[in-house]
Amino acid sequence: MFVDKVRITVIGGRGGDGAVAFHREKYVASGGPDGGDGGHGGSVILRVSDHMTTLLDFRYKRKYQAGAGVNGQGRNMAGKRGEPLVIQVPRGTVVRDAQTNQIIVDMSTGEDFVIAKGGRGGWGNSHYATATRQIPRFAKSGRAGEERDIILELKLLADVGLVGFPNVGKSTLLSVTSNARPKIANYHFTTLFPNLGVIYVDEGVSFVMADIPGIIEGAADGAGLGHDFLRHIDRCRLLVHVIDVSGSEGRDPVEDFDAICEELKNYSVDLSNRPMIVAANKIDLMMPESDNLERLRARVEEAGCELYEISAGTTQGTKNLMRVVAQRLSTLPPVTIYEPEYVAPVAAAGTPEELEIDHYGNTWMITGKWLENLILDINFDDYEARNHFDLILRRSGLFKRLEEMGIQDGDTVDIYDFQFEYQR
């Protein structure tokens, strides 16, 4: 099965919690805090694999999470980093943000890409020792890793794309000019997924050619198989438009040429302007009295393209066509590598002065980015950490603001998922 577009969720590993510990050694009194830091969470990494040709591996598994960092320990022993998760994708995979559809990275160059960073490990209590607080009994919690929904979209890396209606001989042309062995039969839609073949023209001269499933009228609007695979010719530097001039199926080659050009334009104006060579195929089957070839040549030249006569079934003219293609490619720019479009939003740090306070009866709801970030660093299961949290809030001036607004002892203070009773 050929799968070329999937949506998955990637999650960086959570950072380990910092440790609360104190130095204990014989003959050493009051050794002081020595809690180690938690290990950073592992990251999710995308890596190109040239052995993969489809995204089928992602069809049944949609969630990928890296390993969590290990908690810190006593004696200032830091926790181990979480194991990174390496996800292999086919070369040519374009990664998009699922919400904005903007390109994050084009996995075509072979370089690894960190798609979801692991969370930072929390500080151990040794970081919080001061002259006035010599025995801190709290540590910082590890942070959660990045989580994001992404779309993997495979766009084949081919120099040349074969386009045309079904059953015009594209697969046959690929099979007689390369090492590819696509399925070939005398019925429409024999090709159900793109096939790649390497064409060796001469020593040191070769290129990659893709056979795209047949395009039909309305393909750009979703009709037929061509719509699903038009994306695979987005990168192609040159298009070879294969047309059946024999009239064996009652088709008119001029109408076919215009129809396919219109579908390419409807899909992408840029694609319709891509350099194109027309291959008039099945000339061995053309009736002597037919004027199909002359009419097609006139229309193709009018459109500014070159036409070459071939018979893929007998290989007549195919070698010459491949030489022409190679020569044309030598004058064209390299395969397109898409530039990133997505810009990750910068998390605002906020300030205590920007906190919003809403009053509902005897409940006071407090929100703000500064407070949200602060909560991530507090381990609320630890008594000393809660006291430290209370001290930070008092020093920030929040309690003073609440008292000026009329808060009373016993009122409920609601801070995101936490509620506590206010006491002066």
Residue pairs with C-beta under 8 A, 6 or more apart in sequence:
1 54
1 56
1 59
2 54
2 56
2 192
2 193
2 194
3 54
3 55
3 56
3 58
3 59
4 54
4 55
4 153
4 154
4 228
4 229
4 231
4 232
5 55
5 151
5 152
5 153
5 154
6 55
6 58
6 59
6 62
6 151
6 152
7 62
7 98
7 149
7 150
7 151
7 152
8 58
8 61
8 62
8 63
8 64
8 149
8 150
8 152
9 62
9 63
9 64
9 147
9 148
9 149
9 150
10 44
10 64
10 65
10 87
10 115
10 116
10 146
10 147
10 148
10 150
11 44
11 63
11 64
11 65
11 66
11 116
11 145
11 146
11 147
12 41
12 42
12 43
12 44
12 65
12 66
12 116
12 117
12 118
12 119
12 144
12 145
12 146
12 147
13 41
13 42
13 43
13 65
13 66
13 67
13 68
13 69
13 82
13 83
13 85
13 118
13 119
13 145
14 41
14 68
14 69
14 82
14 118
14 119
14 142
14 143
14 144
14 145
15 38
15 39
15 40
15 41
15 68
15 69
15 82
15 118
15 119
15 120
15 121
15 122
15 142
15 143
15 144
15 145
16 37
16 38
16 39
16 40
16 41
16 68
16 69
16 70
16 71
16 72
16 79
16 80
16 82
16 121
16 122
16 142
17 38
17 71
17 72
17 121
17 122
17 139
17 140
17 141
17 142
17 379
18 35
18 36
18 37
18 38
18 71
18 72
18 121
18 122
18 123
18 124
18 125
18 127
18 139
18 140
18 141
18 142
19 35
19 36
19 37
19 38
19 71
19 72
19 73
19 74
19 77
19 79
19 124
19 125
19 139
20 33
20 35
20 124
20 125
20 136
20 137
20 138
20 139
20 382
20 384
21 33
21 34
21 35
21 36
21 73
21 74
21 75
21 124
21 125
22 31
22 32
22 33
22 34
22 35
22 74
22 135
23 31
23 32
23 33
23 34
23 74
23 75
24 31
25 31
32 126
32 129
32 134
32 135
33 124
33 125
33 126
33 128
33 129
33 135
33 136
34 74
34 75
34 76
34 124
34 126
35 72
35 73
35 74
35 76
35 124
35 125
35 126
35 139
36 72
36 73
36 74
36 75
36 76
36 77
36 78
36 79
36 124
36 126
37 72
37 78
37 79
37 121
37 122
37 123
37 124
37 127
38 69
38 70
38 71
38 72
38 78
38 79
38 121
38 122
38 124
38 142
39 69
39 70
39 71
39 72
39 78
39 79
39 80
39 81
39 82
39 121
40 69
40 81
40 82
40 118
40 119
40 120
40 121
41 66
41 67
41 68
41 69
41 81
41 82
41 118
41 119
41 120
41 121
41 142
41 143
41 144
41 145
42 66
42 67
42 68
42 69
42 81
42 82
42 83
42 84
42 85
42 118
42 145
43 66
43 84
43 85
43 114
43 116
43 117
43 118
43 145
44 64
44 65
44 66
44 84
44 85
44 87
44 114
44 115
44 116
45 84
45 85
45 86
45 87
45 112
45 113
45 114
45 115
46 87
46 89
46 93
46 95
46 105
46 107
46 112
46 113
46 114
46 115
47 86
47 87
47 88
47 89
47 112
48 88
48 89
48 90
48 91
48 93
48 107
48 108
48 109
48 110
48 111
49 88
49 89
49 90
49 91
50 90
50 91
52 88
52 89
52 90
53 90
53 196
54 90
54 154
54 193
55 89
55 90
55 93
55 152
55 154
57 88
58 152
64 85
64 87
65 85
65 145
66 82
66 83
66 84
66 85
66 116
66 118
66 145
67 82
67 83
67 84
67 85
68 82
68 142
69 79
69 80
69 81
69 82
69 118
69 119
69 121
69 142
70 79
70 80
70 81
70 82
71 79
71 142
72 78
72 79
72 121
72 122
72 124
72 139
73 79
76 124
76 126
78 121
78 124
79 121
81 118
82 118
84 118
86 112
87 115
89 95
89 107
89 152
90 107
90 154
91 107
91 108
91 110
91 157
92 107
92 108
92 154
92 155
92 156
92 157
92 235
93 106
93 107
93 108
93 152
93 153
93 154
93 155
94 103
94 105
94 106
94 107
94 152
94 153
94 154
94 155
94 338
95 103
95 104
95 105
95 106
95 107
95 113
95 115
95 150
95 151
95 152
95 153
96 102
96 103
96 104
96 150
96 151
96 153
96 342
97 104
97 148
97 149
97 150
97 151
97 342
98 148
98 149
98 150
98 151
99 149
100 342
101 151
102 341
102 342
103 338
103 339
103 340
103 341
103 342
104 115
104 150
104 340
104 341
104 342
105 113
105 115
105 340
106 337
106 338
106 339
106 340
107 113
108 157
108 335
108 337
109 337
115 148
115 150
116 145
116 146
116 147
116 148
117 145
117 146
118 145
118 146
119 142
119 143
119 144
119 145
119 146
120 142
120 143
121 142
122 139
122 140
122 141
122 142
122 143
122 377
122 379
123 139
123 140
124 139
124 140
125 136
125 137
125 138
125 139
127 140
128 136
128 138
128 139
128 388
129 135
129 136
136 384
136 388
137 382
137 383
137 384
137 385
138 379
138 382
138 384
138 385
138 386
138 387
138 388
139 379
139 382
139 385
140 377
140 378
140 379
141 376
141 377
141 378
141 379
143 376
143 377
144 376
153 231
154 232
155 231
155 232
155 234
155 235
156 194
156 196
156 210
156 232
156 235
157 208
157 235
157 335
158 196
158 208
158 209
158 210
158 232
158 233
158 235
158 236
158 335
159 207
159 208
159 209
159 236
159 237
159 238
159 329
159 335
160 199
160 207
160 208
160 209
160 210
160 236
160 237
160 238
160 239
160 240
160 325
160 329
161 209
161 210
161 212
161 232
161 233
161 236
161 238
161 239
161 240
162 170
162 173
162 174
162 209
162 210
162 211
162 212
162 239
162 240
162 242
163 170
163 212
163 215
163 233
163 239
163 240
163 241
163 242
163 260
163 264
164 170
164 214
164 215
164 241
164 242
164 243
164 256
164 260
165 214
165 215
165 216
165 243
165 244
165 251
165 256
165 259
165 260
166 188
166 189
166 190
166 191
166 213
166 214
166 216
167 186
167 187
167 188
167 190
167 214
167 244
167 249
168 214
168 242
168 243
168 244
168 256
168 281
168 282
169 242
169 244
169 281
169 282
169 312
169 313
170 191
170 211
170 212
170 214
170 242
171 182
171 183
171 184
171 190
171 191
171 195
171 211
172 184
172 312
172 313
173 211
173 240
173 242
173 279
173 281
173 310
173 312
173 318
174 180
174 182
174 195
174 197
174 209
174 211
175 181
175 182
175 184
175 197
176 312
176 315
176 318
177 197
177 199
177 209
177 318
177 319
177 322
178 197
178 198
178 199
178 200
178 209
179 197
179 198
180 195
180 196
180 197
180 198
180 211
182 190
182 191
182 195
182 211
183 190
183 191
184 190
188 214
189 213
189 214
189 224
189 225
191 211
191 212
191 213
191 214
192 213
192 225
193 213
193 229
194 210
194 211
194 212
194 213
194 229
194 232
195 210
195 211
196 208
196 209
196 210
196 211
197 208
197 209
197 210
197 211
198 206
198 207
198 208
198 209
199 206
199 207
199 208
199 209
199 322
199 325
199 326
200 206
201 207
201 322
201 323
201 326
202 326
205 326
206 326
207 325
207 326
207 329
209 240
209 325
210 232
210 233
210 236
212 226
212 229
212 230
212 232
212 233
213 225
213 226
213 228
213 229
214 224
214 225
214 226
215 224
215 226
215 230
215 260
215 263
216 223
216 224
216 226
217 223
217 259
217 263
218 224
218 263
219 225
219 226
219 227
219 230
219 263
219 267
220 227
220 230
220 263
220 264
220 266
220 267
221 227
221 266
226 263
230 264
230 267
230 268
230 271
233 239
233 271
233 274
234 268
234 271
234 336
235 335
235 336
236 274
236 335
237 274
237 275
237 329
237 332
237 333
237 334
237 335
238 274
238 275
238 276
238 277
238 325
238 328
238 329
238 332
239 264
239 274
239 275
239 276
239 277
240 276
240 277
240 278
240 279
240 321
240 325
241 257
241 260
241 261
241 276
241 277
241 278
241 279
241 305
242 279
242 281
242 312
243 253
243 256
243 257
243 278
243 279
243 280
243 281
243 296
244 251
244 253
244 256
244 281
244 282
245 253
245 280
245 281
245 282
245 283
245 286
245 290
245 292
245 293
245 296
246 281
246 282
246 283
246 284
246 285
246 286
246 287
246 290
246 292
247 253
247 286
247 287
247 290
247 292
248 282
248 285
252 292
253 280
253 292
253 293
253 295
253 296
254 292
254 295
254 296
254 299
257 278
257 296
257 299
257 300
257 303
258 299
261 272
261 303
264 271
264 272
264 274
265 271
265 272
275 328
275 332
276 305
277 305
277 306
277 307
277 308
277 321
277 324
277 325
277 328
278 296
278 300
278 305
278 306
278 307
278 308
279 307
279 308
279 310
279 321
280 293
280 296
280 297
280 307
280 308
280 309
280 310
281 310
281 311
281 312
282 311
282 312
282 313
283 293
283 309
283 310
283 311
283 316
283 317
284 311
284 313
284 314
284 316
285 311
286 292
286 293
293 309
296 307
297 307
300 306
300 307
301 307
306 324
308 317
308 320
308 321
308 324
309 316
309 317
310 316
310 317
310 318
310 321
311 317
311 318
312 318
347 369
347 373
348 369
349 369
349 370
349 373
350 368
350 369
350 370
350 371
350 372
350 373
351 370
352 368
352 370
352 371
352 396
352 397
352 398
353 397
354 368
354 369
354 370
355 366
355 367
355 368
355 370
355 371
355 398
355 401
356 366
356 367
356 368
357 364
357 365
357 366
357 401
357 402
357 405
358 364
358 365
358 366
358 367
359 365
359 405
359 406
362 408
362 410
362 411
362 412
363 411
363 412
363 414
364 402
364 405
364 407
364 411
364 412
364 413
364 414
364 422
365 414
366 398
366 413
366 414
366 415
367 416
370 396
371 415
371 416
372 416
374 389
374 392
375 415
375 416
375 418
378 385
378 386
378 388
378 389
379 385
380 386
380 389
380 418
393 399
402 413
402 422
403 424
407 413
407 422
408 422
409 422
409 423
409 424
410 421
410 422
410 423
411 421
411 422
412 419
412 420
412 421
412 422
413 419
413 420
413 421
413 422
